[in-house]
Amino acid sequence: MSGSLFLAGMPTAWAETVQIGSLVAGQVEKVMVMPGQNVKTGQLLMTIDDDRYQAKLKTARAEVKLWELKLADAQIELDQALDLFDRTVTAKRELDAAQLAYGVVKQQLVKAQGNLESYQAWSKYFVIKAPVSGKIAKINAPKGTTVYKENTPLIQIEY
């Protein structure tokens, strides 16, 4: 949105407005600015409550740890199967089963690590920062407001 203000005898002033939204749902926890306040690029404007996110992040970390332990166990089983196969004590089928089990567990670990990385990447979206320097024109979401939809306008900055 852009506009101009013309005052008699004054040069025309242009102001651009940027709408700042959130990519995550949650409740506005803190608002660090007020309308009319000047802000700089990167300045913290507000935070969104991240308790549910932190719980999911903790679960994702535990999931990675679980699959790391299972992978270590599968490695032991595979090493034993290889040893027994080398000594012709066990059938090729037993070795194949151990290799397959190891591969499955390894892929589960990769999946769990991907989930964890995804949650870690989203952490930055609970902190809303100014994308430009300017003046706070309007705060659409005061403390306690529930943000339920992606890119719901939270704050407007004129620059």
Summary of the structure (lengths in Angstrom):
residues: 159
radius of gyration: 27.0
end to end distance: 11.3
largest distance: 99.4
contacts: 440
relative contact order: 0.26
helix: 45%
strand: 25%
